[in-house]
Amino acid sequence: MASKEPNYWLMKSEPDAYSISDLRNEAETIWDGIRNYQARNFMRSMKIGDKAFFYHSNCKPPGIVGLMEVIETKITDPTQFEKSSKYFDPKSLKDKPRWDCAKLKYLGQFKEKLTLEEIRKEFNSDELVLVRSGNRLSIIPVEANVAYRLFNLLGDAN
């Protein structure tokens, strides 16, 4: 019998491109523009009800700022077909798209950002890929026991 427990993810976005405030204001969004096959495959394995930590990257300091929930999966990423988009992929065909996305909804923002430095003090690279040297994936799976420890460090999202 399949588990009804949600999977957990960490999803990165640069706050200048799309921030937790943007998501809060919109309530939900499609997570488009992923152009890494491993990250895309992680997104393809998401299921409705999964939870995702929203991580602000490429800022000072980077860290986890909020929580989202997957509300729709298997969406064809429309940006791959938009010639004016920086995510345009001329090799992607409408009848055989390369890139997918998921729709996520805002669940809350944590009172304090859990910084990468703080995360590195708590987790090793076997527990959380985020702390692995050279990791640049924008979507990372998070084991349930690690997610629970993150929740303990973060407190409630409001």
Rosetta constraint file for C-alpha pairs under 8 A:
AtomPair CA 6 CA 47 HARMONIC 7.83 0.50
AtomPair CA 6 CA 49 HARMONIC 5.91 0.50
AtomPair CA 6 CA 50 HARMONIC 4.48 0.50
AtomPair CA 6 CA 51 HARMONIC 6.56 0.50
AtomPair CA 7 CA 46 HARMONIC 7.43 0.50
AtomPair CA 7 CA 47 HARMONIC 7.70 0.50
AtomPair CA 7 CA 50 HARMONIC 4.88 0.50
AtomPair CA 7 CA 51 HARMONIC 6.41 0.50
AtomPair CA 7 CA 141 HARMONIC 7.86 0.50
AtomPair CA 7 CA 142 HARMONIC 7.59 0.50
AtomPair CA 7 CA 143 HARMONIC 7.61 0.50
AtomPair CA 7 CA 144 HARMONIC 7.07 0.50
AtomPair CA 8 CA 50 HARMONIC 5.89 0.50
AtomPair CA 8 CA 51 HARMONIC 4.99 0.50
AtomPair CA 8 CA 52 HARMONIC 5.53 0.50
AtomPair CA 8 CA 53 HARMONIC 7.71 0.50
AtomPair CA 8 CA 141 HARMONIC 6.13 0.50
AtomPair CA 8 CA 142 HARMONIC 5.11 0.50
AtomPair CA 8 CA 143 HARMONIC 6.59 0.50
AtomPair CA 8 CA 144 HARMONIC 6.54 0.50
AtomPair CA 8 CA 147 HARMONIC 6.71 0.50
AtomPair CA 9 CA 50 HARMONIC 7.74 0.50
AtomPair CA 9 CA 51 HARMONIC 6.37 0.50
AtomPair CA 9 CA 52 HARMONIC 4.42 0.50
AtomPair CA 9 CA 53 HARMONIC 6.13 0.50
AtomPair CA 9 CA 139 HARMONIC 6.82 0.50
AtomPair CA 9 CA 140 HARMONIC 5.57 0.50
AtomPair CA 9 CA 141 HARMONIC 4.48 0.50
AtomPair CA 9 CA 142 HARMONIC 5.06 0.50
AtomPair CA 10 CA 52 HARMONIC 5.31 0.50
AtomPair CA 10 CA 53 HARMONIC 4.65 0.50
AtomPair CA 10 CA 54 HARMONIC 6.25 0.50
AtomPair CA 10 CA 55 HARMONIC 6.69 0.50
AtomPair CA 10 CA 138 HARMONIC 7.88 0.50
AtomPair CA 10 CA 139 HARMONIC 5.73 0.50
AtomPair CA 10 CA 140 HARMONIC 5.10 0.50
AtomPair CA 10 CA 141 HARMONIC 6.33 0.50
AtomPair CA 10 CA 142 HARMONIC 6.63 0.50
AtomPair CA 11 CA 52 HARMONIC 6.43 0.50
AtomPair CA 11 CA 53 HARMONIC 6.11 0.50
AtomPair CA 11 CA 54 HARMONIC 5.37 0.50
AtomPair CA 11 CA 55 HARMONIC 5.84 0.50
AtomPair CA 11 CA 138 HARMONIC 5.67 0.50
AtomPair CA 11 CA 139 HARMONIC 4.59 0.50
AtomPair CA 11 CA 140 HARMONIC 6.52 0.50
AtomPair CA 12 CA 54 HARMONIC 6.21 0.50
AtomPair CA 12 CA 55 HARMONIC 4.62 0.50
AtomPair CA 12 CA 56 HARMONIC 5.84 0.50
AtomPair CA 12 CA 57 HARMONIC 5.95 0.50
AtomPair CA 12 CA 138 HARMONIC 4.90 0.50
AtomPair CA 12 CA 139 HARMONIC 6.44 0.50
AtomPair CA 13 CA 17 HARMONIC 6.98 0.50
AtomPair CA 13 CA 18 HARMONIC 6.08 0.50
AtomPair CA 13 CA 19 HARMONIC 6.81 0.50
AtomPair CA 13 CA 54 HARMONIC 7.59 0.50
AtomPair CA 13 CA 55 HARMONIC 6.30 0.50
AtomPair CA 13 CA 56 HARMONIC 5.33 0.50
AtomPair CA 13 CA 57 HARMONIC 5.70 0.50
AtomPair CA 13 CA 138 HARMONIC 7.32 0.50
AtomPair CA 14 CA 18 HARMONIC 6.11 0.50
AtomPair CA 14 CA 19 HARMONIC 6.80 0.50
AtomPair CA 14 CA 56 HARMONIC 5.40 0.50
AtomPair CA 14 CA 57 HARMONIC 4.85 0.50
AtomPair CA 14 CA 58 HARMONIC 5.72 0.50
AtomPair CA 14 CA 59 HARMONIC 7.06 0.50
AtomPair CA 15 CA 19 HARMONIC 4.17 0.50
AtomPair CA 15 CA 20 HARMONIC 7.41 0.50
AtomPair CA 15 CA 56 HARMONIC 5.71 0.50
AtomPair CA 15 CA 57 HARMONIC 7.11 0.50
AtomPair CA 15 CA 58 HARMONIC 8.00 0.50
AtomPair CA 15 CA 59 HARMONIC 7.42 0.50
AtomPair CA 18 CA 22 HARMONIC 6.12 0.50
AtomPair CA 18 CA 23 HARMONIC 7.62 0.50
AtomPair CA 19 CA 23 HARMONIC 6.51 0.50
AtomPair CA 19 CA 56 HARMONIC 7.09 0.50
AtomPair CA 20 CA 24 HARMONIC 6.09 0.50
AtomPair CA 20 CA 54 HARMONIC 7.03 0.50
AtomPair CA 20 CA 65 HARMONIC 6.99 0.50
AtomPair CA 20 CA 66 HARMONIC 6.49 0.50
AtomPair CA 20 CA 109 HARMONIC 7.17 0.50
AtomPair CA 21 CA 25 HARMONIC 6.10 0.50
AtomPair CA 22 CA 26 HARMONIC 6.19 0.50
AtomPair CA 23 CA 27 HARMONIC 5.57 0.50
AtomPair CA 23 CA 28 HARMONIC 6.09 0.50
AtomPair CA 23 CA 29 HARMONIC 6.80 0.50
AtomPair CA 23 CA 105 HARMONIC 7.57 0.50
AtomPair CA 23 CA 106 HARMONIC 6.06 0.50
AtomPair CA 24 CA 28 HARMONIC 7.66 0.50
AtomPair CA 24 CA 106 HARMONIC 5.75 0.50
AtomPair CA 24 CA 108 HARMONIC 7.55 0.50
AtomPair CA 27 CA 105 HARMONIC 5.69 0.50
AtomPair CA 27 CA 106 HARMONIC 5.29 0.50
AtomPair CA 28 CA 103 HARMONIC 6.95 0.50
AtomPair CA 28 CA 104 HARMONIC 5.45 0.50
AtomPair CA 28 CA 105 HARMONIC 4.01 0.50
AtomPair CA 28 CA 106 HARMONIC 5.89 0.50
AtomPair CA 29 CA 103 HARMONIC 5.50 0.50
AtomPair CA 29 CA 104 HARMONIC 5.52 0.50
AtomPair CA 29 CA 105 HARMONIC 6.51 0.50
AtomPair CA 30 CA 101 HARMONIC 6.40 0.50
AtomPair CA 30 CA 102 HARMONIC 5.53 0.50
AtomPair CA 30 CA 103 HARMONIC 4.13 0.50
AtomPair CA 30 CA 104 HARMONIC 6.21 0.50
AtomPair CA 31 CA 101 HARMONIC 5.47 0.50
AtomPair CA 31 CA 102 HARMONIC 5.57 0.50
AtomPair CA 31 CA 103 HARMONIC 6.10 0.50
AtomPair CA 31 CA 104 HARMONIC 7.12 0.50
AtomPair CA 32 CA 77 HARMONIC 5.76 0.50
AtomPair CA 32 CA 78 HARMONIC 7.80 0.50
AtomPair CA 32 CA 79 HARMONIC 7.13 0.50
AtomPair CA 32 CA 100 HARMONIC 7.41 0.50
AtomPair CA 32 CA 101 HARMONIC 5.28 0.50
AtomPair CA 32 CA 102 HARMONIC 7.52 0.50
AtomPair CA 33 CA 77 HARMONIC 7.21 0.50
AtomPair CA 33 CA 79 HARMONIC 6.59 0.50
AtomPair CA 33 CA 80 HARMONIC 7.68 0.50
AtomPair CA 33 CA 87 HARMONIC 5.55 0.50
AtomPair CA 33 CA 101 HARMONIC 7.95 0.50
AtomPair CA 34 CA 39 HARMONIC 7.02 0.50
AtomPair CA 34 CA 40 HARMONIC 6.34 0.50
AtomPair CA 34 CA 99 HARMONIC 7.27 0.50
AtomPair CA 34 CA 100 HARMONIC 7.91 0.50
AtomPair CA 34 CA 101 HARMONIC 7.59 0.50
AtomPair CA 34 CA 138 HARMONIC 7.68 0.50
AtomPair CA 35 CA 39 HARMONIC 7.75 0.50
AtomPair CA 35 CA 40 HARMONIC 7.12 0.50
AtomPair CA 35 CA 87 HARMONIC 7.51 0.50
AtomPair CA 35 CA 99 HARMONIC 7.26 0.50
AtomPair CA 36 CA 40 HARMONIC 6.03 0.50
AtomPair CA 36 CA 137 HARMONIC 7.66 0.50
AtomPair CA 37 CA 41 HARMONIC 6.03 0.50
AtomPair CA 38 CA 42 HARMONIC 6.28 0.50
AtomPair CA 38 CA 137 HARMONIC 7.86 0.50
AtomPair CA 39 CA 43 HARMONIC 6.30 0.50
AtomPair CA 39 CA 137 HARMONIC 6.22 0.50
AtomPair CA 39 CA 138 HARMONIC 6.39 0.50
AtomPair CA 39 CA 139 HARMONIC 5.20 0.50
AtomPair CA 39 CA 140 HARMONIC 7.17 0.50
AtomPair CA 40 CA 44 HARMONIC 6.19 0.50
AtomPair CA 40 CA 99 HARMONIC 6.86 0.50
AtomPair CA 40 CA 100 HARMONIC 6.73 0.50
AtomPair CA 40 CA 101 HARMONIC 7.67 0.50
AtomPair CA 41 CA 45 HARMONIC 6.41 0.50
AtomPair CA 42 CA 46 HARMONIC 6.71 0.50
AtomPair CA 42 CA 139 HARMONIC 6.85 0.50
AtomPair CA 42 CA 140 HARMONIC 7.25 0.50
AtomPair CA 42 CA 141 HARMONIC 7.23 0.50
AtomPair CA 43 CA 100 HARMONIC 7.59 0.50
AtomPair CA 43 CA 101 HARMONIC 6.70 0.50
AtomPair CA 43 CA 102 HARMONIC 6.83 0.50
AtomPair CA 43 CA 139 HARMONIC 7.36 0.50
AtomPair CA 44 CA 73 HARMONIC 7.32 0.50
AtomPair CA 44 CA 74 HARMONIC 6.51 0.50
AtomPair CA 44 CA 100 HARMONIC 7.17 0.50
AtomPair CA 44 CA 101 HARMONIC 7.70 0.50
AtomPair CA 46 CA 50 HARMONIC 6.69 0.50
AtomPair CA 46 CA 70 HARMONIC 7.50 0.50
AtomPair CA 46 CA 73 HARMONIC 6.85 0.50
AtomPair CA 46 CA 102 HARMONIC 7.98 0.50
AtomPair CA 47 CA 70 HARMONIC 6.79 0.50
AtomPair CA 47 CA 72 HARMONIC 7.64 0.50
AtomPair CA 47 CA 73 HARMONIC 6.53 0.50
AtomPair CA 48 CA 69 HARMONIC 7.76 0.50
AtomPair CA 48 CA 70 HARMONIC 5.10 0.50
AtomPair CA 48 CA 71 HARMONIC 5.05 0.50
AtomPair CA 48 CA 72 HARMONIC 5.85 0.50
AtomPair CA 48 CA 73 HARMONIC 6.80 0.50
AtomPair CA 49 CA 69 HARMONIC 5.96 0.50
AtomPair CA 49 CA 70 HARMONIC 5.37 0.50
AtomPair CA 49 CA 71 HARMONIC 6.29 0.50
AtomPair CA 50 CA 69 HARMONIC 5.72 0.50
AtomPair CA 50 CA 70 HARMONIC 5.28 0.50
AtomPair CA 51 CA 67 HARMONIC 7.06 0.50
AtomPair CA 51 CA 68 HARMONIC 5.73 0.50
AtomPair CA 51 CA 69 HARMONIC 4.51 0.50
AtomPair CA 51 CA 70 HARMONIC 6.28 0.50
AtomPair CA 52 CA 67 HARMONIC 5.76 0.50
AtomPair CA 52 CA 68 HARMONIC 5.04 0.50
AtomPair CA 52 CA 69 HARMONIC 6.02 0.50
AtomPair CA 52 CA 70 HARMONIC 7.50 0.50
AtomPair CA 53 CA 64 HARMONIC 6.41 0.50
AtomPair CA 53 CA 65 HARMONIC 7.52 0.50
AtomPair CA 53 CA 66 HARMONIC 5.89 0.50
AtomPair CA 53 CA 67 HARMONIC 4.72 0.50
AtomPair CA 53 CA 68 HARMONIC 6.34 0.50
AtomPair CA 54 CA 64 HARMONIC 5.70 0.50
AtomPair CA 54 CA 65 HARMONIC 5.79 0.50
AtomPair CA 54 CA 66 HARMONIC 4.87 0.50
AtomPair CA 54 CA 67 HARMONIC 5.53 0.50
AtomPair CA 54 CA 68 HARMONIC 6.76 0.50
AtomPair CA 55 CA 62 HARMONIC 7.30 0.50
AtomPair CA 55 CA 63 HARMONIC 5.34 0.50
AtomPair CA 55 CA 64 HARMONIC 4.20 0.50
AtomPair CA 55 CA 65 HARMONIC 5.84 0.50
AtomPair CA 55 CA 66 HARMONIC 7.22 0.50
AtomPair CA 56 CA 62 HARMONIC 5.43 0.50
AtomPair CA 56 CA 63 HARMONIC 5.46 0.50
AtomPair CA 56 CA 64 HARMONIC 6.29 0.50
AtomPair CA 56 CA 65 HARMONIC 6.76 0.50
AtomPair CA 57 CA 62 HARMONIC 4.93 0.50
AtomPair CA 57 CA 63 HARMONIC 6.76 0.50
AtomPair CA 58 CA 62 HARMONIC 6.30 0.50
AtomPair CA 61 CA 115 HARMONIC 6.21 0.50
AtomPair CA 61 CA 116 HARMONIC 7.28 0.50
AtomPair CA 62 CA 115 HARMONIC 5.69 0.50
AtomPair CA 62 CA 116 HARMONIC 5.80 0.50
AtomPair CA 63 CA 113 HARMONIC 5.89 0.50
AtomPair CA 63 CA 114 HARMONIC 5.23 0.50
AtomPair CA 63 CA 115 HARMONIC 4.02 0.50
AtomPair CA 63 CA 116 HARMONIC 5.09 0.50
AtomPair CA 64 CA 113 HARMONIC 5.56 0.50
AtomPair CA 64 CA 114 HARMONIC 5.12 0.50
AtomPair CA 64 CA 115 HARMONIC 6.48 0.50
AtomPair CA 64 CA 116 HARMONIC 7.87 0.50
AtomPair CA 65 CA 109 HARMONIC 5.89 0.50
AtomPair CA 65 CA 110 HARMONIC 5.59 0.50
AtomPair CA 65 CA 112 HARMONIC 7.11 0.50
AtomPair CA 65 CA 113 HARMONIC 4.88 0.50
AtomPair CA 65 CA 114 HARMONIC 6.80 0.50
AtomPair CA 66 CA 107 HARMONIC 7.58 0.50
AtomPair CA 66 CA 108 HARMONIC 5.61 0.50
AtomPair CA 66 CA 109 HARMONIC 4.04 0.50
AtomPair CA 66 CA 110 HARMONIC 5.30 0.50
AtomPair CA 66 CA 157 HARMONIC 6.68 0.50
AtomPair CA 67 CA 106 HARMONIC 6.59 0.50
AtomPair CA 67 CA 107 HARMONIC 5.35 0.50
AtomPair CA 67 CA 108 HARMONIC 5.40 0.50
AtomPair CA 67 CA 109 HARMONIC 6.32 0.50
AtomPair CA 67 CA 110 HARMONIC 7.76 0.50
AtomPair CA 67 CA 157 HARMONIC 6.94 0.50
AtomPair CA 68 CA 104 HARMONIC 6.09 0.50
AtomPair CA 68 CA 105 HARMONIC 5.44 0.50
AtomPair CA 68 CA 106 HARMONIC 4.79 0.50
AtomPair CA 68 CA 107 HARMONIC 4.99 0.50
AtomPair CA 68 CA 108 HARMONIC 7.13 0.50
AtomPair CA 69 CA 104 HARMONIC 5.33 0.50
AtomPair CA 69 CA 105 HARMONIC 5.32 0.50
AtomPair CA 69 CA 106 HARMONIC 6.74 0.50
AtomPair CA 69 CA 107 HARMONIC 6.65 0.50
AtomPair CA 70 CA 102 HARMONIC 6.91 0.50
AtomPair CA 70 CA 103 HARMONIC 5.97 0.50
AtomPair CA 70 CA 104 HARMONIC 4.50 0.50
AtomPair CA 70 CA 105 HARMONIC 6.58 0.50
AtomPair CA 71 CA 102 HARMONIC 7.68 0.50
AtomPair CA 71 CA 103 HARMONIC 5.63 0.50
AtomPair CA 71 CA 104 HARMONIC 5.45 0.50
AtomPair CA 71 CA 105 HARMONIC 6.63 0.50
AtomPair CA 72 CA 102 HARMONIC 5.69 0.50
AtomPair CA 72 CA 103 HARMONIC 4.90 0.50
AtomPair CA 72 CA 104 HARMONIC 7.06 0.50
AtomPair CA 73 CA 101 HARMONIC 6.88 0.50
AtomPair CA 73 CA 102 HARMONIC 4.59 0.50
AtomPair CA 73 CA 103 HARMONIC 6.42 0.50
AtomPair CA 74 CA 100 HARMONIC 6.21 0.50
AtomPair CA 74 CA 101 HARMONIC 6.44 0.50
AtomPair CA 74 CA 102 HARMONIC 6.34 0.50
AtomPair CA 75 CA 100 HARMONIC 5.46 0.50
AtomPair CA 75 CA 101 HARMONIC 5.16 0.50
AtomPair CA 75 CA 102 HARMONIC 5.87 0.50
AtomPair CA 75 CA 103 HARMONIC 7.78 0.50
AtomPair CA 76 CA 97 HARMONIC 7.00 0.50
AtomPair CA 76 CA 99 HARMONIC 6.35 0.50
AtomPair CA 76 CA 100 HARMONIC 4.49 0.50
AtomPair CA 76 CA 101 HARMONIC 6.11 0.50
AtomPair CA 77 CA 99 HARMONIC 5.59 0.50
AtomPair CA 77 CA 100 HARMONIC 4.70 0.50
AtomPair CA 77 CA 101 HARMONIC 5.33 0.50
AtomPair CA 78 CA 82 HARMONIC 6.97 0.50
AtomPair CA 79 CA 85 HARMONIC 6.08 0.50
AtomPair CA 79 CA 87 HARMONIC 5.65 0.50
AtomPair CA 79 CA 88 HARMONIC 5.80 0.50
AtomPair CA 80 CA 85 HARMONIC 7.60 0.50
AtomPair CA 80 CA 87 HARMONIC 5.56 0.50
AtomPair CA 80 CA 88 HARMONIC 4.16 0.50
AtomPair CA 80 CA 89 HARMONIC 4.88 0.50
AtomPair CA 80 CA 90 HARMONIC 7.61 0.50
AtomPair CA 80 CA 92 HARMONIC 6.76 0.50
AtomPair CA 80 CA 99 HARMONIC 6.99 0.50
AtomPair CA 81 CA 88 HARMONIC 5.60 0.50
AtomPair CA 81 CA 89 HARMONIC 6.53 0.50
AtomPair CA 81 CA 90 HARMONIC 7.39 0.50
AtomPair CA 81 CA 92 HARMONIC 7.30 0.50
AtomPair CA 81 CA 93 HARMONIC 7.86 0.50
AtomPair CA 81 CA 94 HARMONIC 7.58 0.50
AtomPair CA 82 CA 87 HARMONIC 7.77 0.50
AtomPair CA 82 CA 88 HARMONIC 5.49 0.50
AtomPair CA 83 CA 88 HARMONIC 5.48 0.50
AtomPair CA 84 CA 88 HARMONIC 7.14 0.50
AtomPair CA 92 CA 96 HARMONIC 6.69 0.50
AtomPair CA 92 CA 97 HARMONIC 5.07 0.50
AtomPair CA 92 CA 98 HARMONIC 5.48 0.50
AtomPair CA 92 CA 99 HARMONIC 7.86 0.50
AtomPair CA 93 CA 97 HARMONIC 5.10 0.50
AtomPair CA 93 CA 98 HARMONIC 7.59 0.50
AtomPair CA 107 CA 157 HARMONIC 7.29 0.50
AtomPair CA 107 CA 158 HARMONIC 7.65 0.50
AtomPair CA 108 CA 157 HARMONIC 4.66 0.50
AtomPair CA 108 CA 158 HARMONIC 4.69 0.50
AtomPair CA 109 CA 157 HARMONIC 4.88 0.50
AtomPair CA 109 CA 158 HARMONIC 5.40 0.50
AtomPair CA 110 CA 154 HARMONIC 6.48 0.50
AtomPair CA 110 CA 155 HARMONIC 7.04 0.50
AtomPair CA 110 CA 156 HARMONIC 6.36 0.50
AtomPair CA 110 CA 157 HARMONIC 4.37 0.50
AtomPair CA 110 CA 158 HARMONIC 6.32 0.50
AtomPair CA 111 CA 154 HARMONIC 7.81 0.50
AtomPair CA 111 CA 155 HARMONIC 7.79 0.50
AtomPair CA 111 CA 156 HARMONIC 7.73 0.50
AtomPair CA 111 CA 157 HARMONIC 6.90 0.50
AtomPair CA 111 CA 158 HARMONIC 7.46 0.50
AtomPair CA 112 CA 154 HARMONIC 7.11 0.50
AtomPair CA 113 CA 154 HARMONIC 7.69 0.50
AtomPair CA 114 CA 118 HARMONIC 6.37 0.50
AtomPair CA 114 CA 119 HARMONIC 6.84 0.50
AtomPair CA 114 CA 153 HARMONIC 7.60 0.50
AtomPair CA 114 CA 154 HARMONIC 6.51 0.50
AtomPair CA 115 CA 119 HARMONIC 6.20 0.50
AtomPair CA 116 CA 120 HARMONIC 6.06 0.50
AtomPair CA 116 CA 131 HARMONIC 7.68 0.50
AtomPair CA 117 CA 121 HARMONIC 6.56 0.50
AtomPair CA 118 CA 122 HARMONIC 6.66 0.50
AtomPair CA 119 CA 123 HARMONIC 6.06 0.50
AtomPair CA 119 CA 131 HARMONIC 7.52 0.50
AtomPair CA 120 CA 124 HARMONIC 6.71 0.50
AtomPair CA 120 CA 131 HARMONIC 5.88 0.50
AtomPair CA 123 CA 127 HARMONIC 6.03 0.50
AtomPair CA 123 CA 128 HARMONIC 6.32 0.50
AtomPair CA 123 CA 131 HARMONIC 7.40 0.50
AtomPair CA 124 CA 128 HARMONIC 6.31 0.50
AtomPair CA 124 CA 131 HARMONIC 6.62 0.50
AtomPair CA 124 CA 132 HARMONIC 7.73 0.50
AtomPair CA 125 CA 129 HARMONIC 5.32 0.50
AtomPair CA 125 CA 130 HARMONIC 7.18 0.50
AtomPair CA 125 CA 131 HARMONIC 5.31 0.50
AtomPair CA 125 CA 132 HARMONIC 4.77 0.50
AtomPair CA 127 CA 143 HARMONIC 7.74 0.50
AtomPair CA 127 CA 146 HARMONIC 6.89 0.50
AtomPair CA 128 CA 132 HARMONIC 7.49 0.50
AtomPair CA 128 CA 142 HARMONIC 6.67 0.50
AtomPair CA 128 CA 146 HARMONIC 7.38 0.50
AtomPair CA 129 CA 135 HARMONIC 7.03 0.50
AtomPair CA 129 CA 140 HARMONIC 7.02 0.50
AtomPair CA 130 CA 135 HARMONIC 6.29 0.50
AtomPair CA 130 CA 140 HARMONIC 7.35 0.50
AtomPair CA 131 CA 135 HARMONIC 7.38 0.50
AtomPair CA 142 CA 146 HARMONIC 6.41 0.50
AtomPair CA 142 CA 147 HARMONIC 6.18 0.50
AtomPair CA 143 CA 147 HARMONIC 6.18 0.50
AtomPair CA 144 CA 148 HARMONIC 6.19 0.50
AtomPair CA 145 CA 149 HARMONIC 6.41 0.50
AtomPair CA 146 CA 150 HARMONIC 6.17 0.50
AtomPair CA 147 CA 151 HARMONIC 6.18 0.50
AtomPair CA 148 CA 152 HARMONIC 6.29 0.50
AtomPair CA 149 CA 153 HARMONIC 6.36 0.50
AtomPair CA 150 CA 154 HARMONIC 6.04 0.50
AtomPair CA 151 CA 155 HARMONIC 5.69 0.50
AtomPair CA 151 CA 156 HARMONIC 7.37 0.50
